[in-house]
Amino acid sequence: MNGLRAFAPTILVAALGTTFGSALVIAPGIVAEALATSGLDGVATVRAILSVIGWLFLGIALYVGAIVTANTCATLIAGQTRVIALQRLVGATGAGLRSRITRTGLLVGLLGGLLGTVLGTGLTALFVAVLRGSGFLPDTRYTLVPWELALPLVAVVLATWGAFASGSRRVLTVTPLQALSATVGPSHDDLRAGTGRRVWAVLLIVGGVLLMLLGLVISPVSVLAVLPAALGGFVSFTGVAVGATIVMPPVLALIGRIGSRDPVVLLAGRNALRAPARTSRATIGLVIGVTLLVTFAVAFGIMQHVLETELLATTDGAVTPDLISAQRDFFVQVNAVVSVIVGFSAVIAAVGVVNALALGVLQRRRELGLLRVLGLTGAQVRRMIVTEAVQMVVAAVVTGLVLGTVYGWVGGQTLLGSLGSVVTPVLPPSTVVVVVVGALVLAVVATVAPVRRAMRVSPTAALAVD
């Protein structure tokens, strides 16, 4: 696998996750120490609440990072199937190759974790120094290296190692005979594993939906209804991630019909559907990021709408515009803070999308060379690849918007259902604009460099790549 160089994006994902985790671990202690200088009671309670919130968001980041890492590893291995088969042909065992890959995953996680710990601690120290210099934080001693700092490092290393172990399963199905064949098709074990994945995906989605329905049923009685609903959302989305090859192809087929009269656009859509596993691995990370952002935006939008309605009802409409404006400003600020925190997980997902799309282009140099031999110009090939990436990103954004709206509505309804009214989803237009524009920019950025590199190879040289 060309050493650690091939896994540089995965090191970046691990480093980002640990940077995020380090900041979340250090922040509660800083807030508690700042509050202690003012003599406030209940500092320990505030620190405990902030710690729980921090670990919640760190868990989300680790979940996203693990899926992105597993998909990256699976994409790398899928592109090196014949190389692995040749190694099997000269005597290597599948278990031995997989053991070496998982050891690489442990090293990648450790390297990225150490880099992230140093970076997170340094950035937090700089942030504290700036806030203390501006007078926002009191001039006191702050603990920047607590013992809990080791926990995100261990968590990221274990998550990366587990993701490599999951992504390297295909190594065991590669046979030495495949090294002698011109093409490598899916084996019987691959098809059987795909069937098992579909069964698990359906079970997880159905189980998650039932839990969310349970939360909706008991929401008029208790606020605790949000707990089974949240668990159901997590379980059902895990089913979507596991069964990405079921969910994404129909959406891609629908998106691919737009502008399909253009042969280049039609070819881009067919390419996206020709390798559903590769396409699903490239898009599911972005689906996660978009879903997270939209879920919190919709939930906060619902809370703001319901609280404004209740405020008007309890005061018989005698509410000043200034009070409503102040409440809206409060929700805007809270939503901005949460969006920044959740956005870090979206950044991790974006790194995985960029890496998957870039790997997909580089692994198809022979195919691109064949298209140029058949008459497509370099400009047409570049437009085809960019169009394919845009179609995949649009499919991911549409899926994420739908899932995020549903999850956000379920969360808001189960949390505020005890007020006795059925709320409607509220999706802020600013969130949609940010998500759509950011995703389209991501698609273009992810393909420009690898396409340029692939186009530098002459068609005959590309056809000779084995």
Stockholm file with secondary structure:
# STOCKHOLM 1.0

chainA/1-466         MNGLRAFAPTILVAALGTTFGSALVIAPGIVAEALATSGLDGVATVRAILSVIGWLFLGIALYVGAIVTANTCATLIAGQTRVIALQRLVGATGAGLRSRITRTGLLVGLLGGLLGTVLGTGLTALFVAVLRGSGFLPDTRYTLVPWELALPLVAVVLATWGAFASGSRRVLTVTPLQALSATVGPSHDDLRAGTGRRVWAVLLIVGGVLLMLLGLVISPVSVLAVLPAALGGFVSFTGVAVGATIVMPPVLALIGRIGSRDPVVLLAGRNALRAPARTSRATIGLVIGVTLLVTFAVAFGIMQHVLETELLATTDGAVTPDLISAQRDFFVQVNAVVSVIVGFSAVIAAVGVVNALALGVLQRRRELGLLRVLGLTGAQVRRMIVTEAVQMVVAAVVTGLVLGTVYGWVGGQTLLGSLGSVVTPVLPPSTVVVVVVGALVLAVVATVAPVRRAMRVSPTAALAVD
#=GR chainA/1-466 SS CTGGGGGHHHHHHHHHHHHHHHHHHHHHHHHHHHHHTTTCSCHHHHHHHHHHHHHHHHHHHHHHHHHHHHHHHHHHHHHTHHHHHHHHHTTCCHHHHHHHHHHHHHHHHHHHHHHHHHHHHHHHHHHHHHHHHTTSSCSSCCCSSCGGGHHHHHHHHHHHHHHHHHHTGGGGGCCGGGGGSSSCCCCHHHHHHHHHHHHHHHHHHHHHHHHHHHHHHHTTTCGGGHHHHHHHHHHHHHHHHHTHHHHHHHHHHHHHTTTTTSHHHHHHHHHHHHCHHHHHHHHHHHHHHHHHHHHHHHHHHHHHHHHHHHHHHHTTTCCCHHHHHHHHHHHHHHHHHHHHHHHHHHHHHHHHHHHHHHHHHHTTHHHHHHHHHTTCCHHHHHHHHHHHHHHHHHHHHHHHHHHHHHHHHHHHHHHHGGGSCCCCCCCCHHHHHHHHHHHHHHHHHHHHHHHHHHHTSCHHHHHHCC
#=GC SS_cons         CTGGGGGHHHHHHHHHHHHHHHHHHHHHHHHHHHHHTTTCSCHHHHHHHHHHHHHHHHHHHHHHHHHHHHHHHHHHHHHTHHHHHHHHHTTCCHHHHHHHHHHHHHHHHHHHHHHHHHHHHHHHHHHHHHHHHTTSSCSSCCCSSCGGGHHHHHHHHHHHHHHHHHHTGGGGGCCGGGGGSSSCCCCHHHHHHHHHHHHHHHHHHHHHHHHHHHHHHHTTTCGGGHHHHHHHHHHHHHHHHHTHHHHHHHHHHHHHTTTTTSHHHHHHHHHHHHCHHHHHHHHHHHHHHHHHHHHHHHHHHHHHHHHHHHHHHHTTTCCCHHHHHHHHHHHHHHHHHHHHHHHHHHHHHHHHHHHHHHHHHHTTHHHHHHHHHTTCCHHHHHHHHHHHHHHHHHHHHHHHHHHHHHHHHHHHHHHHGGGSCCCCCCCCHHHHHHHHHHHHHHHHHHHHHHHHHHHTSCHHHHHHCC
//
